[in-house]
Amino acid sequence: MRGMALHVASPLAVAVLALGPLAGAGTGEARVSLDARDAPIVDIVRVLAEAGGFQVVFDPGIDCRLTLKLNETRWRAVLDTLLSACRLGLEEEGDILRVAPLARLQEEAAARRRLEQERRELRSGRLALFRLSYARAEELAPLLDRILTPAGRVSYDSRSNTLIVAY
């Protein structure tokens, strides 16, 4: 990789990044030297994206400023440390990194897990019929509906006094 110097400027800060050759003990990962005072993390990560050869997308509202001085450090270690200092995390999809607050990423991961759990429960697709003799199906259906998982459903056929349970 060719050596270059990039400057990130803001009213109160100047960051200088020198990109070194990709040698780095055969790892193939660029090493960076970075000196910044009160620089926005968005600008620093954009410079790291250039060094690491990745694309980056920032969630709205990311506002963190950092002061740092690093010499000949792997760009990925720098990225992980900066994000941690600002309580940010990342999601990787190919060569695109999404940077967002950790809380938002955790909420989204929990929502994905819940959705996947619901899909697994719906895939089971079991159906049970219970023909009742000493109780009325229309009276028991609401009681059973309360104790089933969210994916379960109870209905009834009053003509044959049968409970129909899908779970």
C-alpha positions as CSV (number, residue, x, y, z in Angstrom):
1,M,0.0,0.0,0.0
2,R,1.3,3.5,-0.8
3,G,2.2,5.8,2.1
4,M,0.0,8.8,2.5
5,A,-0.9,11.4,5.1
6,L,-4.5,12.4,5.7
7,H,-5.6,15.4,7.8
8,V,-8.9,15.6,9.7
9,A,-9.6,19.1,10.9
10,S,-12.3,20.5,13.2
11,P,-12.5,23.9,15.0
12,L,-10.8,22.5,18.1
13,A,-8.8,19.5,16.7
14,V,-6.3,18.3,14.1
15,A,-5.7,14.6,13.5
16,V,-2.9,13.3,11.3
17,L,-2.8,9.8,10.0
18,A,0.2,8.2,8.4
19,L,-0.6,4.9,6.6
20,G,2.3,2.5,6.6
21,P,3.0,-0.4,4.2
22,L,1.0,-3.5,4.5
23,A,3.9,-5.6,5.6
24,G,3.4,-5.7,9.4
25,A,4.9,-9.2,10.1
26,G,3.1,-10.8,7.2
27,T,-0.4,-10.1,8.6
28,G,-1.5,-8.0,5.6
29,E,-3.1,-5.5,7.9
30,A,-2.2,-1.8,7.6
31,R,-0.6,-0.1,10.6
32,V,-1.5,3.5,11.4
33,S,0.0,6.3,13.4
34,L,-2.6,8.8,14.7
35,D,-2.4,12.0,16.7
36,A,-5.7,13.7,17.4
37,R,-7.0,16.2,19.9
38,D,-10.7,16.5,20.5
39,A,-11.5,15.0,17.0
40,P,-14.9,13.6,16.1
41,I,-14.9,9.8,16.0
42,V,-16.8,9.9,12.7
43,D,-13.8,11.6,11.1
44,I,-11.3,9.3,12.7
45,V,-13.2,6.2,11.6
46,R,-13.5,7.5,8.1
47,V,-9.7,7.8,7.9
48,L,-9.4,4.3,9.3
49,A,-11.8,3.1,6.6
50,E,-9.3,4.4,4.1
51,A,-6.4,2.5,5.8
52,G,-8.4,-0.7,6.2
53,G,-10.1,-0.8,2.9
54,F,-13.6,-1.0,4.2
55,Q,-16.8,1.0,3.8
56,V,-18.5,2.5,6.8
57,V,-22.0,3.7,7.6
58,F,-22.8,5.6,10.7
59,D,-26.1,5.6,12.5
60,P,-27.6,9.1,13.0
61,G,-26.7,11.0,16.2
62,I,-23.2,9.7,16.8
63,D,-21.4,12.5,18.6
64,C,-18.2,11.5,20.4
65,R,-14.9,13.4,20.4
66,L,-11.6,11.8,21.3
67,T,-8.0,12.7,22.0
68,L,-5.4,10.1,21.1
69,K,-1.8,9.4,20.1
70,L,-1.0,6.1,18.5
71,N,2.1,4.9,16.6
72,E,2.3,2.0,14.2
73,T,-0.8,0.3,15.5
74,R,-3.0,-2.2,13.5
75,W,-6.0,-0.2,12.2
76,R,-8.5,-2.8,13.4
77,A,-7.2,-2.6,17.0
78,V,-7.5,1.2,16.8
79,L,-11.0,0.9,15.5
80,D,-12.1,-1.5,18.2
81,T,-10.6,0.7,20.9
82,L,-12.1,3.9,19.6
83,L,-15.6,2.4,19.4
84,S,-15.3,1.0,22.9
85,A,-14.2,4.4,24.3
86,C,-17.4,6.0,22.8
87,R,-19.7,3.1,23.8
88,L,-20.3,2.3,20.1
89,G,-20.3,-1.1,18.4
90,L,-20.3,-2.3,14.9
91,E,-22.0,-4.8,12.6
92,E,-20.1,-6.3,9.7
93,E,-21.6,-7.3,6.4
94,G,-18.9,-8.1,3.9
95,D,-16.6,-5.0,3.6
96,I,-19.3,-2.7,5.0
97,L,-19.2,-1.8,8.7
98,R,-22.1,-0.2,10.4
99,V,-21.3,1.9,13.5
100,A,-24.0,2.5,16.0
101,P,-24.5,2.9,19.8
102,L,-24.1,-0.4,21.6
103,A,-27.5,-0.2,23.2
104,R,-29.2,0.1,19.7
105,L,-27.2,-2.9,18.4
106,Q,-28.1,-5.0,21.4
107,E,-31.8,-4.1,21.1
108,E,-31.7,-5.0,17.4
109,A,-30.0,-8.3,18.1
110,A,-32.6,-9.2,20.8
111,A,-35.4,-8.3,18.4
112,R,-33.8,-10.6,15.7
113,R,-33.5,-13.4,18.3
114,R,-37.2,-13.0,19.3
115,L,-38.3,-13.0,15.6
116,E,-36.2,-16.2,15.0
117,Q,-37.7,-17.9,18.0
118,E,-41.2,-17.0,16.9
119,R,-40.5,-18.4,13.4
120,R,-39.2,-21.6,14.9
121,E,-42.3,-22.0,17.0
122,L,-44.6,-21.3,14.0
123,R,-42.7,-23.9,11.9
124,S,-43.6,-26.7,14.2
125,G,-47.2,-26.4,12.9
126,R,-48.7,-28.9,15.2
127,L,-52.5,-29.2,15.6
128,A,-54.4,-31.0,18.3
129,L,-58.1,-31.7,18.6
130,F,-59.8,-32.4,21.9
131,R,-63.4,-33.6,21.9
132,L,-64.9,-32.7,25.3
133,S,-67.6,-34.6,27.2
134,Y,-68.0,-32.8,30.5
135,A,-67.1,-29.2,29.7
136,R,-68.0,-26.7,27.0
137,A,-65.3,-25.9,24.5
138,E,-66.3,-22.3,24.2
139,E,-65.7,-21.8,27.9
140,L,-62.3,-23.6,28.0
141,A,-60.9,-21.9,24.9
142,P,-60.1,-18.6,26.6
143,L,-58.5,-20.3,29.6
144,L,-56.2,-22.4,27.4
145,D,-55.3,-19.4,25.3
146,R,-53.8,-17.7,28.4
147,I,-51.4,-20.5,29.1
148,L,-50.1,-21.2,25.5
149,T,-47.0,-19.6,24.1
150,P,-47.5,-16.5,22.0
151,A,-47.3,-18.6,18.8
152,G,-50.1,-21.0,20.1
153,R,-53.7,-20.4,19.2
154,V,-56.9,-21.9,20.5
155,S,-60.3,-22.1,18.8
156,Y,-63.3,-24.3,19.1
157,D,-66.1,-25.9,17.2
158,S,-69.2,-25.5,19.4
159,R,-71.3,-27.9,17.2
160,S,-69.0,-30.9,18.0
161,N,-67.8,-29.4,21.4
162,T,-64.1,-29.7,20.2
163,L,-61.1,-27.6,21.1
164,I,-58.7,-26.9,18.3
165,V,-55.1,-26.1,19.5
166,A,-52.4,-25.0,17.1
167,Y,-48.9,-24.8,18.6
